[in-house]
Amino acid sequence: MYAVVTTGGKQVKVLEGDFLRVERIEAPVGDRVELDKVNLLVTDEGIVALPEALSTAKVVCEVTAQGRRKKIRVFKKKRRKGYARAYGHRQDFTELKVVSIQS
């Protein structure tokens, strides 16, 4: 059984027991989080894709870590103009462990 959920503007395929990193969710480590925007659910009986059937589906996850990703270096330059800028960015993330998928 697996599901496709939307979180942080991205769609992610999840299985029970998976670890995944998503955009930051305001929750302390060890807390349970429910992802209720389920787009697709695949069970032993078949595929569920109807919005009415998916309205009650949810994925229960446990927060295992909060952190920041590796730094990305951004460099901008316009040739022959003397313009050059460099800066970095580190995106926050939340690491989740999928506990159960409920339909």
N, C-alpha and C positions, 0 to 999 in steps of 0.2 A: 504494500500500500504506500503510495506517495501522493504528494500534493504540490501544486504550484501556487505560491502566495505572493502578494505584492506588499513590499515594505520598503520605505525610503525611496519610492519612485522606481523601484526595480522589481522584476519578477524573479523568483528563486524557486528551484525545484528542491523539495525537502523530503527526506525519509526519516523514520523514527531512529533516534540515536545519532543523527548527523550533527556536526558542528558547523555553524555558518557565521560569517561576519556580515553585519548589515549596518546601515547608517545608524548613528547614535540614537538610542532609546533611553529616556530618562528613567532608569530603574537601577537600584543597587544590585551588586553582585549577590547571587543566591536567590533573587526574587523570581517569581514566575510571571511570564508575559504571554498574553494570548494574541496571536495573529489571526484576525477574523476576516481579512480580505482574501479569501480563497478563490482562485480563478479556475482551478481544475482539480479534480479528485479522482484518483485511479484506485479502485478496490479490486478484490477478487471477483466480484460480480460484474464489473465492467467500469466504464468511464462515466463520470458524472460531470457535466459541463453546464447544466441548466442553472441560471441564476436563482430560481426559486428553490432548487434543491441545495444550492451552495450557501444560501443565506444563513443556515444554522451550522455550517461547518466551521471549524476553527483548528488552529495548530497551537498546542500548548508547548512553550519553550521555557528553559531556565537560563538566566543570565549567568554566564561563567566568567566573563571578563569585560572590562571597559578599557579602551586604549586609543592609541593614535597610530595610523599607518605610517609607512616609510615616507620620508620627505620627497616631494616632487620639486625639481628645480625648473623654474619658468624663466626663459630668457627671451627678451624682445629686442629687435634691432631693425633700424631702417638704414639701409646702405646710403653712404655719402651724405648723411645728414647729422652725423655725430650723436645719434640717439641710440642708447643701449640701456636696458633696464633688466635687472635680475632679481628675482625673489623666489621664495619657497612656500610650500603649502603642505600641511599635514592634516589629513582628514580624520575626524573622530570616528570610532566604530564601537559596536557592541557585539561581543561574541555570544552566540546562543547555542544551546544544546536542545534539540527537539526531543521532548518527552513523549508526546502522544499526538496523534492526528485523529480528531473526532469529527464524525460526519453528522 
